[in-house]
Structure formats: structure tokens, C-alpha cells
Amino acid sequence: MYERRPSQRGFLIITVMVLLVVVVIVTSWMLRSSAIRSSVAQRQVNAYEQHHQLLSVRHIALRWIGRQQGTSNLDELAGDPREGLAPPVVYDATLPDGMSIRMTLERGQGLASRDVEAAKSQSQRALMLGVLARINEMGATDDLTRKVGPIRMVLTSCPDAVLQAIGAGRPALTDALFRLRDEGEASSGAIQTTLQNYGVDVETASAIATELFASDTRLWKLTAYTEVEGNRRAYRLYMMQDAEGGQMLAWKILEARLLELEDDNSDAGPASVPTQGSLVR
């Protein structure tokens, strides 16, 4: 009888250890499952909040831009892009639900359009495809192109890299485009004349002036910075006013999406947005 006790004690120890291992595994699995469920639930809550916040932003943006007196007023509010200043704040408010929102305004037609199917001629399509191919070679498609709005750009709003892509390695053409932008010339006549003065052949100058560029801005970009209880988000909206029979119709939102802030704990939210000029509500 006494000889069997050590064997029984050993068996009990092994049994207890096995049970402990099972308990640890089950507990770990339950904790992990709970964490996954919590993460999924939090993502659903965040998506719900983002969706309804974006609806509020869209409503505010449409209401604000609809109260402006035409695109000439927007031009004045947006300022001169040649000055290199941060986009001006045009709306700043705290809503009854506690959300603070600050919106900046920029001209939206300086980037190249990816919607080549909207081209009205084969030559226009070929020109745009060439520009997009050179932008792709730069590795800057996301930064220098847009998916919505008129296919033609406004030269005075184009960043350096877009003009270089249009120049296609031809120094005279690129220099002429930079000069036109710096002088604020956007009309097709001025563009064609300047290009020809820089040695660009008549056919190329005419095609660039009339098929790549428009003189007036129709597409506008609003960036809305929101903050609720320390949670900051940013939204980008492209807006355009329809026209029919020479008459301007209602504004519509062509694209609205959430932007990624570099650091949610940084000053990337409303407090860091520059305030240029007076606010217009």
C-alpha cells in the first residue's frame, strides 16, 4: 500500500498540470475571442460615426457653397495660388452636438484628370494619356491626379510636377507653361500665343491651349477638419456647379472621402489649420 503512494502523487501532479494547461489555453482563447469581438464592434462604431459625420460635413459644405455669390466670389476667397500660402479657412463653427468643424477652400482643377473616357476627341484623349503616363513615371499618381471633374485643367492652379509632365522634357514648352502660370494667364489665346513665342509649333500650341486647359475654374476642393471629444478626422470634398443652357444650376458633390491624418495625437486637426483672411459662413 505504501509503495503505490508515490505513483499516485505523480499521477495527480501530472493531472493538475494538464488541467492547468487546458485552463490557460481556454482562457487565452476566450480573451482573444473577446478582444476580436471588441475590435470588430469598435470598427463598426467608428464606421457608423464616420458615415454620419460625413453626412453632416456634406450638408454643411453644400449649404455654405450654395450661399456664395458665384465662382467669382470663390476665386476671391481661395486667394492667389501663386503666393504659395496654405488654403484659407472659409468656415469655422462648433455645432450643437459638440462637433467642431473647420473648412478650407482650394481650386480643384490643377491636377490631371484620370477620366480619359470623358475626352471629346482622340487628340484630347492622347494628350491626357501622355500626361498621365509621365505622372505615373514620377510615381506621384495619387498626388497629381483626380478622378472627378472636367477633363481640362486650369493652368494657373497646376503644381510644378503637372506642368513638367505636360512639358514632356521639352525645356521651351515647360518654361512657357511656368511663365504663363506665374503671370496668371489662363485664357486659351494667351496660352497659345506664349507657347508659339517660345518656339512651340502652331499645332501643338493650339492643342495644348484648347484641349488641355480651361480658362475658368468649375471644380472646387473643400477640406473639412472635424473634432469630437478629442477625435479628429479630415474629409476631402470635390464640388462642382452644373450648367445648362448658359445658366448655372445647383451645386453637387462629385467625391467625398475620409482622409488619413498622419498622427491622431498631433496637431493635424482643426487647431492646426491656418487662418488666412476673414471667415465666411
N, C-alpha and C positions, 0 to 999 in steps of 0.2 A: 504493500500500500504506500509506504513512504518512498519507494523507488519511482512511482509514477508522478509524484507531485512536480518535480522539475519539468517534466514533459508537458504537464497541464499548464503550468505557469508560462512556459514558452509559447504554447498554443494560444493562450489568452493574450499575450503581448502582441503576437502576430495579428490576431483578430482585431485587437484595438487599433493597431497601426493601419490595417486595411480599411477599417471603418473611418479613421481619421482622414485617410487619403480620399476616400469616397466623399466624405463631408466637404473637404476642401475643394474637390473638383466640382461638386454640385453647387456649392456656394459661389465659386468663381463663375460658373456658367450662368447662375441666376443674376449675379451682379453685372456680368457682361450683357446679358439679355436686357436687364433693366436699363443699362446705360444706352444700349442701342435704341430701345423704345423711347427713352427720354430725348435722344438726339434726333430721332425721326419726328417726334412731337414738336421739338423746338424748331426744326426746319419748316414744319407745316405752319407753325405760328408766325415765323419770320416771313414765309411766303405770303401768308394772309395779310400781314401788316404791310409788306411791300406793295402788294396788289392794291389795297385800299388807299395807301399813301400816294401811290402813283395816280390813282383816280382823282384824288384831291389836287395833286400837282397839275394834272391835265386841265381840270376845271379852272383853277386859278390862272394858268397860263393863257387859256382861251379867253377868259374874261378880261385879263389885263390887255392882251394884244388887240382884242376887239374894241377897246376903248381908245386906242391910239388913232390919231388923225392921219391915216395913210402911211405909206412907206417912207415918205419924206421925213416924217416925224421919227420913224425908226432909224433912219440914216443919221439924224442929228443925235439921237440917244446913243447909238452904237459908237459914235466918235470916229476919228480918223484912224484906220488900221495901220497907216504908215508910221504913227507915233510909237508903236510897239508897247502900248500900255495894256494892262490887264483888262479883261472885259468889264465894262461898267455895270454896277448893280442898278437894276431898274425897279426892283420890288423887294421890300423888306417888311415882314409883318410876323406877328405871333397870333395864331388862330385860337378861337375859344377852347379847342380841345388840348391846347398846350403845345402844339407843334409850331416851331419857328421855321420860317421859310425865307430864303433869300435867293433871288434870281438874277442872273447876269445875261446880257444880250450880246450876240455876235452875228455878223453876216455869215450865212451858211453856204454861199456858192463859190467859195475859194478853193474847195477841194474837187478833185476829179470824180466824175460820176461813173459808177460801175455799171449803170444800166445802159449798156451799149445798144440794147434792143430798142431803146427809145429814139435812136438816131433816125433822122428824117431823110438821110441819103447815104449811099455807100461810102462816099468820100468822108462824111462826118463820122461814120462808124469806124472807118480805117484810121482816121486821125485819133479818135479816142482809144482805140485798141493799142495804137503805138504808144500813147502817153501812159496807159495803164501798164503796158509791158515794161516800160522803163522805170516806172514807180515800183513795180514788183522786183526788178533787179536791184533796186535800192534796199529792198527788204522793209519797206515802210507802207505797205498797202493799207493797213488799219489806220495809220495816222494821216494819210494823204488822200484818202478816197472816201466817198459816201455812197450810200445805196439808194437814196431818195432825192427828189427834187429835179429841177430842169437839168438836161444833159449839159447845157452850156455853162461855163464858169464865168465869174466876174473877175477880170484881170486884177483890179485894184485890191482884191481880197486874197489873192493867191499867195501862199507861202513860197519861200525861195525854192524849195525842192520841187514843187509843182512846176514852176517856171523853167527850172533846169530840165525837167522831164520833157516839157514841150519843146525846149531848145534842142534836145536830142544831140548834144555835143557840138552844135554849131555856134561858135562864140558870138558871131554877129547877131544871130537871132535871139540868143539868150540875153545879150547886152541890151538889145532893143526892148525886150519884154520887161527887163528890170527898170529901164528908163521910163517906160510907159507907166508902170506901177508907181514908181517914185514920184512921178509928176501928176498922178491921179487921173490919167487919161483912160477912159473905158469905152468910148464910142468906137464903133467899127471903122469909121472913116479915119479917125486919128491913129488907130492901131495899124491899119493897112498902110497909111502914108509913112508912118515911122518905120515900119518894117522894110518898106521899099527903100527908104533913105539909108537904111543900114545894109543895103545890098541884097535883101531877100527878093527872090523873083516874084513877079506880079501874081502868078497863080497861087503860089504858096502863101503869100501875104494875104491874099483875098480869102483863101480857105480858112486860115487861122483866124482872121478878123471876124468872119461871119459864122463859121461853124463851130469854133471852139469857145468863143467869148460872146457874152451878152452884156449890154450896157447897164442894165438895171438889176438890182438885187430883188429876187422874188422869194428866196428861201432864207429863213432866219433860224438861228440856233439859240435856244434858251437852255441854260443850265441851272437847275434848281437844287439848292443845298438845304436839306432839312435836318432838324434835330428834335428829338422827343426823348426826354429823360436821359440825356447823355448819349443816345443812339443816333449816330449821324449817317446820313445817306446822301447820295447825289444822283440826279436824274438828268438825262440829256433828251431834249425835245427838238425835233426839226418841224418847223411850221411854215405853211405857205398859204397865200390867199388865192383862191380860184378867180379866174377871169373869164368872162363870156361876153362876146359882142362889144368889147371895149369897156365893159363895166366890171368892177371888182365885186366879187361875191364874198361869202363867208370864209373865215379862216378855218383851216383844218390842220390836224396834226398828222404828219406823214410817218413819224417814227418817235417812239418814246421808250427809253430803256434805262435800266439801273446801271450806274457806273460803279466801278470798284475804287474805293478810296485806298490810298497806299497804306495808311495806318489809322485804324479806327480810334486810336487813343491820341492821335496827333491833332494838330490844328488844321486839319484838312476840311473841316466842316464850315458852317456859316461864319464863324468868328474870324476865319482867315481870308474870306473873300474880300478883295479890295473894294473900296467905295469911291468910285470916280464920279464926281458931279452929283447933282441932286437926284433923289429918288422920285420915280414917277409911278403912281399906283393907278 
